[in-house]
């Protein structure tokens, strides 16, 4: 949620330097607060439409692919800063991303079935691509906050898909 809030606040800045400065600031602005409230509202609203078994499955089926998407952003986008944790972490090895992808898809298929897992994976990928595109245009790459926002957006998108699929 912190990354989502920082991205919502920071991407309203006027220059790349200002956007990165806003994102590094520990306080939450009005856009960040709105993003968190929307995020929580969508999650609570979505989960309230599911029975307990579906809700538990949706949390795992959204959580795993959304976290996997962060590794793809780290692998294929440049860091926006020359300093910071995102820059210092480096690029994950492609072999580990493939292992993570296989594990994520396997678990997701076991939990929600092949067809919804395929759709959920495609939705997570599409959300990741959109967030990466926005970050590239806004700040020229990724930061830890962008990774967090990508995870949050992908997770919510998969949850809302599952609500509509099962609803």
C-alpha positions in Angstrom: 0.0 0.0 0.0 2.9 2.4 0.7 4.2 2.0 -2.8 0.8 2.5 -4.3 0.3 5.7 -2.2 3.7 7.0 -3.1 3.2 6.4 -6.8 -0.2 8.1 -6.7 1.3 11.1 -5.0 4.6 11.2 -6.9 3.2 10.9 -10.4 1.4 14.2 -10.0 4.8 16.0 -9.8 5.9 18.4 -12.5 9.4 17.0 -13.3 11.0 13.6 -13.0 13.2 14.9 -10.2 10.2 16.3 -8.3 8.2 13.0 -8.8 11.1 11.0 -7.4 11.4 13.4 -4.5 7.7 13.2 -3.7 7.9 9.4 -3.8 10.8 9.3 -1.4 9.0 11.5 1.1 7.6 9.4 3.9 4.4 11.4 4.3 1.2 10.5 2.4 -0.5 13.1 0.3 -4.1 13.4 -0.8 -3.7 11.3 -4.0 -1.9 8.6 -1.9 -4.7 8.5 0.6 -7.3 8.3 -2.2 -5.4 5.4 -3.7 -5.3 3.5 -0.4 -9.0 4.1 0.2 -9.9 2.9 -3.3 -7.6 -0.1 -2.9 -9.1 -1.1 0.4 -12.6 -0.4 -0.8 -12.2 -2.6 -3.9 -10.6 -5.4 -1.9 -13.3 -5.4 0.8 -16.1 -5.0 -1.7 -14.7 -7.8 -3.9 -14.0 -10.2 -1.0 -17.5 -9.6 0.5 -19.0 -10.9 -2.7 -17.3 -14.3 -2.3 -17.9 -17.2 0.1 -15.0 -18.0 2.5 -13.5 -20.7 0.3 -13.6 -18.5 -2.8 -12.2 -15.5 -0.8 -9.2 -17.6 0.5 -8.5 -18.9 -3.0 -8.8 -15.4 -4.5 -6.3 -14.0 -2.0 -3.7 -16.6 -3.0 -4.6 -16.6 -6.7 -4.2 -12.8 -6.8 -1.2 -12.6 -4.4 1.1 -15.0 -6.1 0.9 -13.7 -9.7 0.9 -10.1 -8.6 4.2 -10.6 -6.7 5.7 -12.4 -9.6 5.0 -9.4 -11.8 7.4 -7.4 -9.7 10.3 -9.7 -10.8 9.5 -9.1 -14.5 9.5 -5.3 -13.9 12.9 -5.6 -12.2 14.3 -7.7 -15.0 13.1 -5.7 -18.0 12.9 -2.1 -16.8 15.8 0.2 -15.9 15.8 1.7 -12.4 14.6 5.3 -12.3 17.3 6.3 -9.7 21.0 5.7 -9.6 20.6 5.1 -5.8 18.1 3.4 -3.7 17.0 -0.2 -2.9 15.5 -0.9 -6.4 18.8 0.1 -8.0 21.0 -1.8 -5.6 19.0 -5.0 -5.8 19.9 -5.6 -9.4 18.1 -7.8 -12.0 16.8 -11.2 -11.0 18.3 -14.1 -13.0 16.0 -15.2 -15.8 16.2 -18.9 -14.6 14.8 -17.9 -11.2 12.0 -15.9 -12.8 11.1 -19.0 -14.9 11.0 -21.2 -11.8 8.9 -18.7 -10.0 6.5 -18.4 -13.0 6.1 -22.2 -13.2 5.5 -22.5 -9.5 3.0 -19.6 -9.5 1.1 -20.9 -12.5 1.1 -24.5 -11.0 -0.3 -23.3 -7.6 -2.8 -21.0 -9.2 -4.1 -23.8 -11.4 -4.4 -26.1 -8.4 -6.3 -23.5 -6.4 -8.7 -22.0 -8.9 -8.6 -24.3 -11.9 -7.0 -24.1 -15.4 -9.3 -21.6 -17.1 -9.6 -19.0 -14.4 -5.8 -19.4 -13.7 -5.1 -18.6 -17.4 -7.3 -15.5 -17.3 -5.9 -14.4 -13.9 -2.4 -14.7 -15.2 -3.2 -12.7 -18.3 -4.8 -10.0 -16.2 -1.8 -9.9 -13.9 0.5 -9.5 -16.9 -1.7 -6.8 -18.5 -1.8 -4.9 -15.2 2.0 -5.2 -15.0 2.5 -4.0 -18.5 0.2 -1.0 -18.0 2.0 0.0 -14.7 5.4 -0.4 -16.3 4.4 1.7 -19.3 3.1 4.4 -16.9 6.2 4.3 -14.8 8.5 4.5 -17.9 6.6 7.6 -19.1 6.5 9.2 -15.7 9.9 8.6 -14.3 11.9 6.6 -16.9 12.0 3.3 -15.0 11.1 1.6 -11.8 11.5 2.2 -8.1 10.6 0.1 -5.1 7.4 2.2 -4.9 6.6 1.3 -8.6 7.1 -2.4 -7.7 4.7 -2.1 -4.8 2.1 -0.3 -6.9 2.4 -2.9 -9.6 1.8 -5.6 -7.1 -1.2 -3.9 -5.7 -2.8 -3.1 -9.0 -2.3 -6.6 -10.3 -3.6 -8.1 -7.1 -6.8 -6.0 -7.2 -7.3 -6.7 -10.9 -7.1 -10.5 -10.4 -9.4 -10.3 -7.4 -12.0 -8.3 -9.4 -11.8 -10.8 -12.3 -12.4 -13.7 -9.9 -15.4 -11.9 -8.4 -16.9 -11.5 -11.8 -15.9 -15.0 -12.9 -17.4 -16.7 -9.9 -20.3 -14.2 -9.5 
